[in-house]
Amino acid sequence: MNLYDKIVCNEEKISLVGLGYVGMPIAVAFAKKVSVIGFDVNKEKIKQYQNGIDPTKEVGNEVIKNTTVDFTSDEARLREAKFHIVAVPTPVKDDRTPDLTPVESASKTLGRNLTKGSIVVFESTVYPGVTEDICVPILEQESGLKCGVDFKVGYSPERINPGDHEHRLETIIKVVSGMDKETLDIVAKVYELVVNVGIYKAESIKVAEAAKVIENSQRDINIAFMNELSIIFNKMGIDTKAVLDAAGTKWNFLKFSPGLVGGHCIGVDPYYLTYKAEQMGYYSQIILSGRKINDDMGKYVAESTVKKMIKANKQINGAKVAIFGVTFKENCPDVRNTKVVDVIKELEEYGIEVKIVDPVADKEDLWHEYKIIPCDFDQIKEMDAVVFAVPHKEFSTINLKDVKSMYREVGFDQLSVMNEVAVGSEFEVAIENNDCVLIDIKGMFNRKEAEKMGFSYWRL
């Protein structure tokens, strides 16, 4: 009986090391089929899971309450498992080089508790070679065991899309790899327990590592192209969304859109690939060019906001700007590496007071990472400009009338008068004297309607 058979018969357990946006959904999925130990060094996070609270909002509180995952922060409990999945973050340092500290630390923790006959599968995004050249030596040193003799390793890149409830672990083809055929077959069978759409067996661990790191690099480059187009078309006075809608009627046009590219994947993974390339003597041109464009978009949005405010005769120093949404993407509480913060910092450099509204963002992380305390909706009054940065579903009920009420001079009374006069001098004067600067980064509102109501409207 091999390890897979023992897992299915509940003679052996699976462990998840790292219970964040990726690891926790994996643990929950496997727990529906087999025995699972969920380990994380964050004791507060473990307490929340044990109390039936899902801080990631990936599966929801009800699912957490009913899951059979054995949540723990006691690393010794890892000795009870034989199949280990490591799903910890792989960020970059301030100099944009890979920060392997989390995956190295997880390897040390796991190594201290590794037993003979185990298989360790890494899911963290890394450059080719990290699993075998960095993680394996740590596992060997900490455990005193020999890889290939006492334990085996594999790699299966995570493809979970935080905040996306359509493309989940169960519905995304799972790439798997192993150090040998026996390991590969066991890893594939284990993941087949929870992945409904099939498994793809990569020919080596390095191939699987490379496949993952280029997935997000490709997306990063495509979004960078859209962002560059947005910059060009804004200079031309052409609406970028209108151009993309027209171009998108061709069957082979790739439908990407401009935006702020942050988070722990797209805004990070390309640097892992270019770092390894530079070690090999090759200096990236396309990948790093795309990264530079996307990294600069926060500053570009802030500068465009200030320009709009100047045209509206706003006093910039001391002005008040509200920003709706601060997470790195919509409908997700994750604020790691969010580029909205770049917009905030740049606006504050001009002496602008910035207020943030985000009912979705993890408030603890927001304070810990950026010292930001979000406001409630009713605190957004007397603004000089309003920026909609992240299209959370919680914002979908906000209409342009609601937005009008947030400004310094234009309120509901003036708006009702303006709406009653569909044509004529009063309506025209309202537009001409307009000072309601609306920055709609992702195009949540209809541009023509906004301009008809007198907004000074701008979007990427």
Backbone hydrogen bonds, N-H to C=O, Kabsch-Sander energy under -0.5 kcal/mol:
donor,donor_aa,acceptor,acceptor_aa,energy
6,K,2,N,-2.0
7,I,3,L,-2.2
8,V,4,Y,-2.5
9,C,5,D,-1.8
10,N,7,I,-1.5
11,E,6,K,-3.0
12,E,6,K,-1.5
13,K,80,E,-0.6
14,I,35,S,-2.4
15,S,83,F,-2.6
16,L,37,I,-2.7
17,V,15,S,-0.5
17,V,85,I,-3.1
18,G,16,L,-0.8
18,G,39,F,-3.0
20,G,87,A,-0.5
24,M,20,G,-1.7
26,I,22,V,-1.4
27,A,23,G,-2.4
28,V,24,M,-2.4
29,A,25,P,-2.2
30,F,26,I,-2.4
31,A,27,A,-2.1
32,K,28,V,-0.6
32,K,29,A,-0.9
33,K,30,F,-2.1
34,V,30,F,-3.0
37,I,14,I,-2.7
38,G,36,V,-0.5
38,G,70,D,-1.9
39,F,16,L,-3.1
39,F,37,I,-0.7
40,D,72,T,-1.6
43,K,41,V,-1.0
46,I,42,N,-2.0
47,K,43,K,-2.2
48,Q,44,E,-1.9
49,Y,45,K,-2.3
50,Q,46,I,-2.7
51,N,47,K,-1.5
52,G,49,Y,-1.8
53,I,48,Q,-3.0
57,K,54,D,-0.9
64,I,60,G,-1.8
65,K,61,N,-2.6
66,N,62,E,-1.4
67,T,63,V,-1.2
70,D,36,V,-2.6
71,F,69,V,-1.2
72,T,38,G,-2.8
75,E,73,S,-0.8
77,R,74,D,-1.8
78,L,75,E,-1.9
79,R,76,A,-1.5
80,E,77,R,-1.7
81,A,78,L,-1.6
82,K,13,K,-2.0
83,F,13,K,-1.7
84,H,82,K,-0.6
84,H,119,I,-3.0
85,I,15,S,-2.8
86,V,84,H,-0.5
86,V,121,V,-2.8
87,A,17,V,-2.8
87,A,85,I,-0.6
93,K,97,T,-3.0
96,R,93,K,-2.1
99,D,91,P,-2.6
100,L,98,P,-0.8
104,E,100,L,-2.7
105,S,101,T,-2.8
106,A,102,P,-2.5
107,S,103,V,-1.8
108,K,104,E,-2.1
109,T,105,S,-2.5
110,L,106,A,-2.7
111,G,107,S,-2.7
112,R,108,K,-2.1
113,N,109,T,-0.6
113,N,110,L,-1.2
114,L,111,G,-1.2
117,G,150,D,-3.5
118,S,115,T,-1.2
118,S,150,D,-0.6
119,I,82,K,-2.6
120,V,152,K,-2.4
121,V,84,H,-3.5
121,V,119,I,-0.5
122,F,120,V,-0.5
122,F,154,G,-2.0
123,E,86,V,-3.0
124,S,86,V,-0.8
130,V,127,Y,-1.8
133,D,129,G,-2.9
134,I,130,V,-2.0
135,C,130,V,-2.4
136,V,131,T,-1.8
138,I,134,I,-1.2
139,L,135,C,-2.5
140,E,136,V,-2.6
141,Q,137,P,-2.6
142,E,138,I,-2.7
143,S,139,L,-2.0
144,G,140,E,-2.5
147,C,145,L,-0.5
148,G,151,F,-3.5
149,V,146,K,-1.6
150,D,146,K,-3.4
151,F,146,K,-1.2
152,K,118,S,-2.3
154,G,120,V,-2.5
155,Y,177,S,-1.3
156,S,122,F,-2.4
158,E,123,E,-1.7
161,N,167,H,-0.9
164,D,161,N,-2.3
165,H,163,G,-0.7
168,R,166,E,-1.1
171,T,168,R,-1.1
172,I,168,R,-0.6
172,I,169,L,-0.8
174,K,198,G,-2.0
175,V,173,I,-0.6
176,V,200,Y,-2.8
177,S,155,Y,-0.8
179,M,153,V,-1.9
184,L,180,D,-2.7
185,D,181,K,-2.5
186,I,182,E,-1.9
187,V,183,T,-2.9
188,A,184,L,-2.6
189,K,185,D,-2.2
190,V,186,I,-2.5
191,Y,187,V,-2.2
192,E,188,A,-1.8
193,L,189,K,-0.6
193,L,190,V,-1.2
194,V,191,Y,-1.6
195,V,191,Y,-2.1
196,N,170,E,-1.5
196,N,194,V,-0.7
197,V,170,E,-0.9
200,Y,174,K,-3.0
201,K,199,I,-0.5
202,A,176,V,-2.8
202,A,200,Y,-0.8
208,A,204,S,-1.8
209,E,205,I,-2.4
210,A,206,K,-2.5
211,A,207,V,-2.5
212,K,208,A,-1.8
213,V,209,E,-1.9
214,I,210,A,-1.8
215,E,211,A,-1.2
216,N,212,K,-1.1
217,S,213,V,-0.9
218,Q,214,I,-2.7
219,R,215,E,-1.5
220,D,216,N,-2.4
221,I,217,S,-2.2
222,N,218,Q,-2.1
223,I,219,R,-2.3
224,A,220,D,-2.2
225,F,221,I,-2.0
226,M,222,N,-1.7
227,N,223,I,-2.6
228,E,224,A,-2.4
229,L,225,F,-2.3
230,S,226,M,-2.3
231,I,227,N,-2.0
232,I,228,E,-2.2
233,F,229,L,-3.3
234,N,230,S,-2.2
235,K,231,I,-1.4
236,M,232,I,-1.3
237,G,233,F,-0.8
237,G,234,N,-0.5
238,I,233,F,-3.0
240,T,238,I,-0.6
243,V,239,D,-1.8
244,L,240,T,-2.6
245,D,241,K,-2.5
246,A,242,A,-1.8
247,A,243,V,-2.8
248,G,244,L,-2.2
249,T,246,A,-1.4
250,K,247,A,-1.8
253,F,250,K,-1.7
256,F,254,L,-1.6
261,V,259,G,-0.6
262,G,260,L,-0.9
263,G,336,R,-0.6
263,G,337,N,-1.0
267,G,262,G,-0.9
268,V,265,C,-1.6
269,D,265,C,-3.4
271,Y,268,V,-1.5
272,Y,268,V,-0.7
272,Y,269,D,-1.2
273,L,269,D,-1.4
274,T,270,P,-2.4
275,Y,271,Y,-1.8
276,K,272,Y,-1.8
277,A,273,L,-2.3
278,E,274,T,-2.3
279,Q,275,Y,-1.7
280,M,276,K,-1.2
281,G,278,E,-1.3
282,Y,277,A,-2.8
284,S,282,Y,-0.6
289,S,285,Q,-1.5
290,G,286,I,-2.4
291,R,287,I,-2.1
292,K,288,L,-2.3
293,I,289,S,-2.0
294,N,290,G,-2.3
295,D,291,R,-2.9
296,D,292,K,-1.4
297,M,294,N,-1.0
300,Y,296,D,-1.9
301,V,297,M,-2.6
302,A,298,G,-2.2
303,E,299,K,-2.7
304,S,300,Y,-2.2
305,T,301,V,-2.1
306,V,302,A,-2.3
307,K,303,E,-2.3
308,K,304,S,-2.0
309,M,305,T,-2.1
310,I,306,V,-2.5
311,K,307,K,-2.2
312,A,308,K,-1.2
313,N,310,I,-1.9
314,K,309,M,-2.6
316,I,314,K,-0.7
318,G,351,G,-2.3
319,A,316,I,-2.3
321,V,353,E,-2.8
322,A,385,A,-2.1
323,I,355,K,-3.0
324,F,322,A,-0.5
324,F,387,V,-3.4
325,G,323,I,-0.7
325,G,357,V,-2.9
328,F,334,D,-2.1
332,C,329,K,-0.8
338,T,335,V,-1.5
341,V,338,T,-0.7
343,V,339,K,-1.1
344,I,340,V,-2.2
345,K,341,V,-2.7
346,E,342,D,-2.0
347,L,343,V,-2.3
348,E,344,I,-2.4
349,E,345,K,-1.4
350,Y,346,E,-0.7
350,Y,347,L,-1.1
351,G,348,E,-1.7
352,I,347,L,-1.6
353,E,319,A,-3.3
354,V,352,I,-0.6
355,K,321,V,-2.6
357,V,323,I,-2.6
362,D,333,P,-2.1
363,K,361,A,-0.8
366,L,362,D,-2.4
367,W,363,K,-1.9
368,H,364,E,-2.8
369,E,365,D,-3.1
370,Y,366,L,-1.7
371,K,367,W,-1.7
372,I,366,L,-1.4
375,C,356,I,-4.2
379,Q,376,D,-1.5
380,I,377,F,-2.0
381,K,379,Q,-1.4
382,E,407,Y,-0.8
383,M,406,M,-2.8
384,D,320,K,-3.4
385,A,320,K,-1.2
386,V,437,V,-2.3
387,V,322,A,-3.4
388,F,439,I,-3.2
389,A,324,F,-2.1
389,A,387,V,-0.8
390,V,324,F,-1.8
392,H,390,V,-2.1
395,F,392,H,-1.7
396,S,393,K,-1.4
398,I,395,F,-1.6
403,V,399,N,-2.0
404,K,400,L,-2.2
405,S,401,K,-1.4
406,M,403,V,-1.9
407,Y,404,K,-1.3
407,Y,410,V,-0.6
408,R,383,M,-2.7
411,G,409,E,-0.7
415,L,411,G,-2.1
416,S,412,F,-2.7
417,V,413,D,-1.7
418,M,414,Q,-2.4
419,N,415,L,-2.7
420,E,416,S,-1.6
421,V,417,V,-1.2
422,A,420,E,-1.1
428,E,424,G,-2.0
429,V,425,S,-2.8
430,A,426,E,-2.1
431,I,427,F,-1.8
432,E,428,E,-2.6
433,N,429,V,-2.8
434,N,431,I,-1.3
436,C,454,G,-0.5
437,V,384,D,-0.8
437,V,435,D,-1.2
438,L,436,C,-0.6
438,L,456,S,-2.4
439,I,386,V,-2.9
439,I,437,V,-0.5
440,D,438,L,-0.7
440,D,458,W,-3.0
441,I,388,F,-1.3
441,I,439,I,-0.7
442,K,388,F,-0.6
443,G,440,D,-1.4
447,R,445,F,-0.6
450,A,446,N,-2.4
451,E,447,R,-2.5
452,K,448,K,-2.2
453,M,449,E,-1.7
454,G,451,E,-1.2
455,F,450,A,-2.5
456,S,436,C,-2.8
457,Y,455,F,-1.1
458,W,438,L,-2.0
460,L,441,I,-0.8
